[in-house]
Amino acid sequence: MSSTTHAPDTVASIDPSRPLDSVLATLIGDARANRRGFALEVAGDPGDRKLSVVQTLPPVDTYVPPVALRSHQLEDVASLIAFARKYGSRDRSAVIYNDEGVVLVVDDSITDGQRERISTSFAFSHDWLAWARVFSNQVEHRPMLEFLLIQQQNLVDVKIIDAMRLIRATSQVKLDSDLRVESETVGVIFAATAGEELVRFPREFSLRIPVLDIDVDNVEAWAPVQVRVEIRLPTEPKQPVRFILLAPTLQAVRRARVNRELDTLRAALDGWLVVRGKHQETPRVIGRPKS
């Protein structure tokens, strides 16, 4: 029950022959017909058996819809750590990680409703992704030279580019020749209008690559990667020579860099539930009992 100082819209007297339910039913029906709410007050002295039910002005609707669940995708582990410290807790939160990223369940203890999840994926640098696309693929001379020129910021030295530039556009590999393998170079004989020419390519060269995107601005953090050069000679006239770049330690370098991020995560959230795995949830069908 509530009271108001506004003038009533409807006043109905009550006597012993008219039950209170009838008055309320009348008022409710009137409010429904006019599509408006109402509040009620009872005035009078019950001892005098003279009561009145007053329909006042409609109450203010203060309903606010529930806030949406947070489901942020953060950019790096440092941001996830900051979010966990502010909104999570050591006793209630769960952190699940693997080589692809990290998921923070803000409150893993709730049994009804939905759990808020904050996640981050390891964002690899443009340079790392570019080299990863080339490794282990057969690439002709011209596209390989163009790629090396674009990515030369990652080369420790440019000997491989210098060797590639020695091959003329009109040069063809001498079909009856073999690779001239030496301790540090491998030679290929090219036939051109000016005659035959032996071009030596380094058998290996070194790179320094930012593994994660957050490493790009910190050159000191760029990871060393050793690359081995394999050459495929043509078997038919006018076929191009093809190069294959191999990086046997690539996955180890990637894992080592990701592990450093995970070490930072575990150290920052010491005492929290931090486990390796994959976050999964099985939604329950409404009306089905909990398993």
N, C-alpha and C positions, 0 to 999 in steps of 0.2 A: 504494500500500500504506500502511496505517496501523496503529499499535499501540494497545493499550488495556490498562488494568490490570484491567478487568472479567473475571470468570470466563467462559470461552467457553461458548457454547451447544452447539456441535457440534465434535468433533475427529475428523479422519480421518487415519490414517497412510498414508504413501506408500511403496510399495516398487517395485522395477523392473517388477513385473508389472501395476502399476496406474498408468496415466498421470495426470498432474496434471489434464488436461482432464476426466477422469471425476469426480474429486473436486469440481472447480468446478461441473460440471454438476449434481451431486447437491445441492450447497449452494444453487445458484441455483434449482433446481426446488423445493427445500424452502421457500425464501423466497417464491417465487411462490405456492405452495400456501397459505401462511399469510398472504399479503398483507402482507408486511413487508420492509423493506430490510435490508441487512447490510453490514458492512465486513469485510475479510479481513486476516490477517497470516500470514506464513510464519515458523515457528520451527525452530530446529535448525541443524546444520552441514552445508552441501551436501557437504563432503568426506567426511562419514561416511555419506552417502546415507540419512540418517534425518531426514526432514522431516515436518512436520505443517502442515496448513492449518486455521486456526481461524476459525470464524464468530463474530464478536463481536456486541455490541448494535447495533441499527439506528442509523445516523448521524442527526444532527439535520438536518432539512430547512430550509435557510436561503434557499430561493427566495423572491424578492420580485418581484411583477409590475412591468412597466415603468411609469414615472410617466406620467400622462395628459398629452397635449399642452395647452399653454396656448392658449386662444382667447378672450381677454378682450374685452369691449366697454366701452371707457372712456368717460367723460362729456365730456371736453374735450381740446383740443390740449395744454394744459399737462400733463395726466396722461400723455398718450402720449409727450411729450418726456421726462418723468421716467422712464418705463418703458424707453424706448429707451436712455437714458444708462446705466441700470443693467444691462440684460440684452442689449442689442444692441451693435454695434460699427461703427465707421466703415468697416471693410474688408469686413464680411460682410453687413451689414443693407441692406435696401432699403425706402424709404418712397415710397408711391404715393398721390397725392392728387387730388381733383377738387372740384367745388362741393358735393358731398354729404357728403364726409368724407375720412378718411385711414386707410390700412392700413400697418402696420409688419410687414414680414417679418423676423423676428428673425435668421434665418440663411438668406440666399438662396443660399449657396454649396453647400449639401448637395445631393447627387444621388440619395440613397437615403432611403427613409422619407418622412415628411411634414414640411413646414415649419410652424413655429409662426407664427401670425398674430395680431396685436393691432390692433384697429380702433377708430375713433371716428367718430360721425356728428355733423354740426352740428345741435345741438338749438335750434330756434327758440322764441322766447318765446311764451307764451299770447297776449299782446297782438298780436304780429306775425301769428300764425296767425288770430286773430279778424278783424283788418282784412283780411287776404288773402282770407278767405272771402266778405267783403261786397263788395269792390271789383269793379266791372264788372257787378254784378247789379242788376236792377230790384227795389226794395224799397218796399213801401207805407209810408204815413206813420207809422202806429202802431208797426210793428216797427222802423222806422228810428229813431224817437225812443227806444224802449227800448234799442236797441243803443248809441246815442250816450250815453245816461245810464250804461250799464254801463261804457263805455270812455272816459268823460270825463277820466280821468287822463291820457290821451294828447292831449287837445285843448289847443292853445296858448291859445285863448279859446273862450267858450261861445256865441258869436253864433248858430251853427247850431242849438243846442239851444233858445235863446230863440225863434227863428223857428218851429221845429217846435211849440213849445208854444202858439203863437197859433192853431193850427188846432184848431177844436172837433171833437168826435166826430161832431156832426150836420152839419158843413160839407160842402158839395159844390162842386166846381169849376164855375164858370160855363162852360158848353160853348162858347158863341160868343165866348169871350175868348181872347186870345193872351198869351203870356209878355211881361212888361214888362222887357226887358233893359236894364240900365244898366251903368255902368262897373264897379261892384263888387257889384251885386245883380241878382237876377232876381225879378220879381214875379209872383204868381199871384192871380187874383181868385176868392174863395170866396163862395158864396151861402149864407146862413144865414137863420134866421127873423128875425133882427134887421136883415137887409139884407146888402148886398155889402161885402166887406172885402178890401183888397189886402194880401197878406202878402209881404214881401220876404225872400228867402233870400240868404245870401252866395254868390257865384259860386265862391269858393274859400275854403278854410280850411287851417290848418297843424296838423300832428301832430308829436309827438315820441314815438318808439316804440323800446323795447328790441328789437333785431333778434334777438340770441341770448339764450338763457335765462341765460347767465352775466352778461348786461348788466343784469338786472332790478334788482339792488341798487345799481347805479352809474348814477344819473340823468344824470350828466354824459355818459355814453356813449350815451344814447338818440339815435337818428338822426332828423333832420328829414325829414318827408315832406309834400309839398304835394298837396292833394286838390282836385279840380275837381268841382263839383256840376252834374249834368244833371237836368232835370225832364221827365217824360213826362206830358202832359195826357191825360185820358180822352177817348175818342171816342163813348162811349155814356153815357146817364144812369146815375147811381149807381155808375159806375166810380170807383175811387180814383185819386188822383194817385200817381205812382211816382217815386222818386228813384234816381239812379245816381251812385255815387261812383267817380271815376276817379283813379288815381295813376300817371301816366305814368313817373315815376322809380322806381317800386317795385323793379323788378328791378335797376336800377343801384345802388340803396341796398343791396340784399341782397348783390350781388356785391362791392361795396366793403367791406362788413363781413367777409365770408368771406375776402376777400383779405388783410385785416389779420391774421386768424388764420394764414393760410398764410405771410405774411411773417414772423411770429413763429416758425413752425415751421422755415422755411428758415434763419433767422438762428441759431436754437438748435442746429441740426444742420448747421452749416457744414462742408463737406468730406464729408458723407455723400452717398449716392446718394438724392436726393430728386427725383422726377419726377412730372409731371402725367399722369394716365391713369386706367385702371380695372383693379384687380387681378383677374386671371383665372388659373385653373389647369385643365389638362386631365388628369384622372386616367388613369393607364395601366392597362390590363387585365393581370392577372397572367399571365405567360408570353409576353407580347408584347414583342419587343425594343424598346429605346429608339430613338426616332426621331432 
